């Protein structure tokens, strides 16, 4: 487990080269990444040899920081992301490892938490944050149905706790987190849980000794009461008019079964905030997202402008993140952040200091479309973190779609080895590399 590929700077250079155009030659020597037997499986040969199968493997990683600092961490919440039309299970984590190695000679470490459990998060999170990037893969269980999480070492609650810790770990120079498919849904649910914890923590605080006139606490409590009131009363309405959730305590508030399953190639369109006159969503949520969309350029928007066409990606899911949930989380995060700003010195020295680690906002980047119809309103999000002192922004990303899958929806190893030029032609893979490229520089 000590063979290493590119470091951070080299990886970024290779990623930048890959994104520069669709026709340039592979800058790395041509070689197969498959074994001599033509296989490509975790635990065999590089680049798939780095797998955490036990606590002992984790301790080895801890003792060799040069490995994790020059690697991507790929976390699997499930042993596969679904079953394709060829009746093949798809272990998409192998695609990420292949893509990173093929494009940038970048190593990956697999952390299959469905098998090992999440281990000790006090040890795990700092190591993940010190890697080049963390990618949480998809899975074949529903976030809104705890009974589907059947692996004994990794329950739904275990995964939500892991994702919450990762959402609170995005500090300056830390690894960006990219969450795919069911992990995109876990992030949506975790946003709401973090906000609920924040609201409860503030409201249940009676006194802060450093807040002599209670000004900070009164301000925060007023905002948190407003967040709780809106959260408890917002409804989730589907396109056909059904109300599928009532308030942020509803298990379907963040994620629900999609109207139609999405499997295969879809087109990404820049997300459009609903018009207030046509929506049940509170107007302050809509306005907050419009402000966010104006303030920060979207990566999807930029790709479409560069290509002059829609971005084609691979969908492979039955559930979807509710648009209202993300609009609510965005508004609540922004309101809480802005309330903290004038009192941050007091908050930083109190038991509420963990609030400083919350995201600043969540922007919906894109929706998916097929045959002129929007299928998934919230198919990609950007989680923004604003530094309280410098106002610099750091980002992590979530995707309902699978940017690591080619349009055949097959895992590498069950399909032929794709060439560098084939990878360059894939919109999804280009988007994955773009998310990594930007996130790793922040």
C-alpha positions in Angstrom: 0.0 0.0 0.0 2.9 2.4 -0.3 3.0 3.0 -4.1 2.0 6.5 -4.8 1.0 8.5 -7.9 0.7 12.3 -8.4 0.8 14.9 -5.6 -1.8 17.6 -5.4 -0.1 20.1 -7.7 0.6 17.5 -10.4 -3.0 16.2 -10.1 -4.4 19.8 -10.6 -2.1 20.3 -13.6 -3.4 17.1 -15.2 -7.0 17.9 -14.4 -6.5 21.4 -16.0 -5.0 19.8 -19.1 -7.9 17.4 -19.3 -10.5 20.2 -19.1 -8.7 22.5 -21.5 -10.2 20.9 -24.6 -11.7 17.7 -26.0 -8.9 16.8 -28.5 -5.5 17.0 -26.8 -3.4 13.9 -26.4 -2.9 12.0 -23.1 0.1 13.6 -21.3 0.8 10.4 -19.4 2.4 7.3 -20.9 -0.1 4.9 -22.4 -0.6 1.8 -20.3 -3.4 -0.5 -19.2 -4.8 -0.2 -15.7 -6.3 -3.7 -15.9 -4.5 -6.8 -14.5 -2.7 -9.3 -16.7 -5.9 -11.4 -16.5 -7.9 -8.5 -17.8 -9.7 -7.7 -14.5 -10.2 -4.5 -12.6 -11.2 -5.2 -9.0 -10.6 -3.5 -5.7 -7.8 -5.1 -3.7 -5.9 -6.5 -6.6 -3.3 -4.3 -8.2 -2.7 -0.5 -8.5 -4.7 1.7 -8.7 -7.2 -0.5 -6.7 -4.9 -1.9 -4.0 -5.6 0.7 -1.3 -8.7 -0.6 0.5 -9.6 -0.2 4.1 -11.0 -3.5 5.2 -10.4 -3.3 8.9 -9.3 -1.2 11.8 -5.8 -2.4 11.2 -5.9 -1.0 7.6 -7.1 2.3 9.0 -4.2 2.4 11.5 -1.8 1.8 8.6 -3.2 4.8 6.8 -2.9 6.9 10.0 0.8 6.0 10.2 1.5 6.9 6.6 0.2 10.4 6.0 2.0 10.6 2.6 -0.5 8.1 1.3 -3.7 9.9 2.2 -2.4 13.4 1.5 -1.8 12.4 -2.1 -5.0 10.4 -2.7 -8.7 10.7 -3.2 -10.9 9.0 -0.6 -13.8 7.1 -2.0 -16.5 6.2 0.5 -19.0 3.5 -0.3 -22.3 3.5 1.7 -23.4 0.4 -0.2 -21.8 -2.4 -2.2 -23.2 -1.1 -5.5 -25.1 1.9 -6.8 -27.8 -0.1 -8.6 -28.5 -2.7 -11.3 -28.3 -1.7 -15.0 -30.3 -2.9 -18.0 -27.8 -5.8 -18.4 -28.7 -7.0 -14.9 -25.2 -6.1 -13.7 -24.6 -4.6 -10.3 -22.6 -1.4 -10.7 -19.8 -0.7 -8.3 -19.2 2.8 -9.5 -16.3 3.5 -7.1 -14.0 1.6 -9.5 -14.9 4.1 -12.2 -13.7 7.0 -10.0 -10.4 5.3 -9.2 -9.9 4.5 -12.9 -10.7 8.0 -14.1 -8.4 9.7 -11.5 -5.6 7.4 -12.3 -6.0 7.5 -16.1 -6.3 11.3 -16.3 -3.9 12.4 -13.6 -2.0 9.4 -12.2 -3.9 10.1 -9.0 -4.3 7.4 -6.4 -7.5 6.5 -4.6 -8.3 4.9 -1.2 -11.5 2.9 -0.9 -13.4 3.1 2.4 -16.3 0.7 2.1 -18.3 1.7 5.2 -21.1 -0.7 4.4 -18.6 -3.4 5.3 -16.3 -1.8 7.9 -18.7 0.6 9.5 -17.7 4.3 9.9 -15.1 3.5 12.6 -14.2 6.2 15.0 -15.2 9.5 13.4 -13.0 11.5 15.7 -10.1 9.8 13.9 -11.7 9.4 10.5 -12.8 12.9 9.7 -9.4 14.7 10.2 -7.8 12.1 7.8 -10.5 12.5 5.2 -10.2 16.2 5.4 -6.4 16.1 4.9 -6.8 14.0 1.7 -7.0 15.6 -1.8 -10.8 15.1 -2.0 -13.5 12.9 -0.6 -16.1 11.3 -2.8 -19.1 9.6 -1.3 -20.6 7.2 -3.8 -24.2 6.2 -4.3 -26.1 3.2 -3.0 -29.2 1.1 -3.4 -31.1 2.2 -0.3 -33.6 5.0 0.3 -32.7 7.8 2.6 -36.4 8.2 3.6 -36.7 4.5 4.5 -34.4 3.4 7.4 -35.4 -0.3 7.0 -33.7 -0.5 3.6 -30.3 0.1 5.3 -29.7 -3.6 6.0 -25.9 -3.8 6.4 -25.3 -4.4 10.1 -22.2 -2.3 10.3 -23.6 0.8 8.5 -27.2 1.9 9.3 -28.9 4.9 7.9 -28.2 6.7 11.1 -24.5 5.9 10.8 -24.3 7.3 7.3 -26.2 10.5 8.3 -23.8 11.0 11.2 -20.8 10.6 8.9 -22.2 13.1 6.4 -23.1 15.6 9.1 -19.5 15.4 10.3 -18.2 15.9 6.7 -20.5 18.9 6.2 -19.0 20.5 9.3 -15.4 19.7 8.3 -14.9 22.1 5.3 -12.3 24.4 6.7 -9.6 26.4 4.8 -7.4 24.0 2.8 -9.5 21.0 3.7 -10.6 18.4 1.1 -13.7 19.2 -0.8 -16.5 16.6 -0.6 -18.4 15.4 -3.6 -21.6 13.4 -2.8 -23.2 11.3 -5.5 -26.7 9.8 -5.8 -27.8 8.5 -2.4 -25.1 10.5 -0.8 -26.6 13.6 -2.4 -29.8 12.6 -0.7 -28.0 12.0 2.6 -26.5 15.5 2.4 -30.0 17.0 1.9 -31.3 15.2 5.0 -28.2 16.1 6.9 -28.6 19.8 6.1 -32.0 19.7 7.8 -30.7 17.8 10.8 -27.9 20.2 11.3 -30.2 23.1 11.2 -32.6 21.5 13.6 -29.6 20.8 16.0 -28.5 24.4 15.6 -32.0 25.8 16.3 -32.5 23.6 19.3 -29.0 24.4 20.7 -29.6 28.1 20.4 -33.1 28.2 21.8 -32.2 25.9 24.7 -29.3 28.2 25.7 -30.3 30.3 28.7 -27.2 32.4 29.2 -23.8 33.1 27.7 -21.4 34.5 30.2 -19.4 36.4 27.5 -22.7 38.0 26.2 -23.1 40.5 29.0 -26.3 42.2 27.7 -27.6 39.0 26.0 -27.6 40.9 22.6 -26.0 38.0 20.7 -28.3 35.4 22.2 -31.4 37.4 21.7 -30.5 38.0 18.0 -29.7 34.3 17.4 -32.9 33.2 19.2 -35.0 35.4 17.1 -33.5 34.0 13.9 -33.8 30.4 15.1 -37.4 30.9 16.1 -38.1 32.1 12.6 -36.2 29.2 11.1 -38.2 26.7 13.2 -41.5 28.3 12.4 -40.9 28.2 8.6 -39.4 24.7 8.9 -42.4 23.3 10.7 -44.9 24.8 8.3 -43.4 24.4 4.9 -45.1 21.9 2.6 -43.5 19.7 -0.1 -45.6 19.6 -3.2 -44.9 17.5 -6.3 -45.5 18.5 -9.9 -48.8 16.6 -9.9 -50.1 18.6 -6.9 -49.6 15.9 -4.3 -48.4 17.1 -0.8 -45.8 14.5 0.2 -44.5 16.1 3.3 -45.6 18.6 5.9 -42.9 20.3 7.9 -39.2 19.6 8.5 -39.9 16.7 10.9 -41.6 14.7 8.2 -39.3 11.8 7.1 -40.1 12.7 3.5 -39.2 16.4 3.9 -35.8 16.1 2.3 -36.1 13.0 0.0 -39.0 11.2 -1.5 -39.8 8.7 -4.2 -39.5 10.5 -7.6 -42.6 10.7 -9.8 -40.7 8.7 -12.5 -37.5 6.7 -12.1 -34.6 8.1 -14.1 -32.2 5.6 -15.7 -30.0 6.5 -18.6 -28.8 9.6 -20.3 -30.4 12.9 -19.3 -29.6 16.6 -20.0 -28.6 19.1 -17.3 -30.2 22.5 -17.4 -29.3 25.4 -15.2 -31.7 25.5 -12.3 -34.4 28.2 -12.4 -35.8 29.5 -9.1 -39.7 29.2 -9.2 -41.7 32.3 -9.7 -43.4 33.4 -6.5 -46.8 33.7 -8.1 -46.7 30.1 -9.2 -45.4 28.5 -6.1 -46.4 27.6 -2.5 -42.8 28.1 -1.4 -42.4 31.1 1.0 -41.1 34.1 -1.0 -38.2 34.7 1.3 -36.8 31.3 0.4 -37.1 32.1 -3.3 -35.5 35.5 -2.9 -32.6 34.1 -0.9 -31.8 31.6 -3.6 -32.0 34.2 -6.3 -29.5 36.3 -4.4 -27.2 33.3 -4.1 -27.5 32.5 -7.8 -26.6 36.1 -8.6 -23.7 36.2 -6.2 -21.9 33.0 -7.4 -21.6 31.7 -10.9 -22.6 28.1 -11.3 -20.3 25.4 -12.7 -23.1 24.0 -14.8 -23.9 27.4 -16.3 -20.2 27.8 -17.2 -20.0 24.3 -18.9 -23.2 25.0 -20.9 -21.8 28.4 -22.1 -18.5 26.7 -23.0 -20.1 23.9 -24.9 -22.9 25.8 -26.5 -25.3 23.0 -25.6 -26.9 21.1 -22.7 -24.7 18.8 -20.6 -25.4 15.1 -20.9 -25.1 13.0 -17.8 -26.1 9.5 -16.6 -29.0 9.1 -14.2 -29.6 6.0 -12.1 -32.1 6.7 -9.3 -35.6 6.3 -8.0 -35.7 8.9 -5.3 -35.1 12.6 -5.5 -34.2 15.5 -3.2 -37.1 17.9 -2.7 -36.5 21.3 -4.1 -38.3 23.0 -1.2 -35.9 21.3 1.3 -32.8 22.8 -0.4 -34.4 26.2 -0.8 -35.3 26.2 2.9 -31.8 25.0 3.9 -30.2 27.7 1.8 -32.3 30.5 3.3 -31.8 29.2 6.9 -28.1 28.8 6.5 -27.8 32.3 5.2 -30.0 33.8 7.9 -28.1 32.0 10.6 -24.7 33.0 9.2 -25.6 36.6 8.8 -27.0 36.7 12.4 -23.7 35.3 13.7 -21.4 37.8 11.8 -21.8 40.8 14.2 -21.5 38.5 17.3 -18.9 36.0 16.0 -16.4 36.9 18.7 -18.8 36.0 21.4 -20.0 32.9 19.6 -16.5 31.7 19.0 -15.8 31.5 22.7 -19.0 29.7 23.7 -20.5 26.2 23.4 -22.2 27.4 20.3 -18.9 27.8 18.4 -19.7 24.7 16.3 -22.2 26.9 14.5 -19.3 28.7 12.8 -18.6 25.4 10.9 -22.0 25.3 9.3 -22.3 26.0 5.5 -23.1 29.5 4.5 -25.6 28.5 1.7 -26.7 25.7 -0.6 -27.2 26.6 -4.2 -29.2 24.4 -6.6 -27.1 24.2 -9.7 -29.1 22.2 -12.2 -32.2 20.2 -13.1 -32.5 17.2 -15.4 -34.6 17.2 -18.5 -35.8 14.7 -21.0 -38.1 15.3 -24.0 -38.6 18.9 -22.9 -39.8 17.9 -19.4 -38.1 18.7 -16.1 -37.7 15.4 -14.2 -35.5 16.2 -11.2 -35.5 19.9 -10.1 -32.7 19.5 -7.7 -30.1 17.3 -9.5 -26.9 19.1 -8.3 -26.1 21.4 -5.5 -23.1 23.5 -4.4 -22.6 23.8 -0.7 -20.8 27.1 0.1 -18.8 27.9 3.1 -17.9 31.6 3.8 -15.0 32.4 6.0 -16.1 34.9 8.7 -12.9 36.9 8.6 -11.9 36.9 4.9 -15.3 36.2 3.2 -13.5 33.7 1.0 -15.7 30.9 -0.3 -15.0 27.2 -0.1 -17.3 24.7 -1.9 -18.4 21.1 -1.8 -20.8 19.5 -4.2 -23.6 17.0 -4.5 -25.0 15.3 -7.6 -28.1 13.1 -8.0 -26.6 11.8 -11.2 -23.5 9.7 -11.7 -20.8 11.7 -13.4 -18.4 8.8 -13.1 -20.5 6.5 -15.3 -20.4 6.5 -19.1 -23.7 6.3 -20.9 -23.7 2.5 -20.8 -24.1 2.6 -17.0 -21.5 -0.1 -16.5 -18.6 -0.3 -14.1 -15.1 -0.4 -15.5 -14.0 -4.0 -15.4 -17.3 -5.2 -16.7 -16.9 -3.0 -19.7 -13.8 -2.4 -21.9 -11.1 -0.1 -20.6 -12.0 3.5 -21.8 -9.4 5.5 -23.5 -8.3 9.0 -22.5 -10.0 10.5 -25.5 -13.2 8.6 -24.6 -13.1 10.1 -21.2 -12.6 13.6 -22.6 -15.7 13.3 -24.7 -17.9 12.4 -21.7 -19.8 15.4 -20.3 -20.3 13.6 -17.0 -16.7 12.8 -16.4 -15.7 16.3 -17.5 -18.1 17.7 -14.9 -16.7 15.4 -12.2 -13.1 16.5 -12.9 -14.3 20.2 -13.0 -15.9 19.8 -9.5 -12.7 18.3 -8.2 -10.5 20.8 -10.0 -12.2 23.8 -8.5 -12.9 22.3 -5.0 -9.3 21.1 -4.5 -8.0 24.7 -5.0 -10.1 26.3 -2.3 
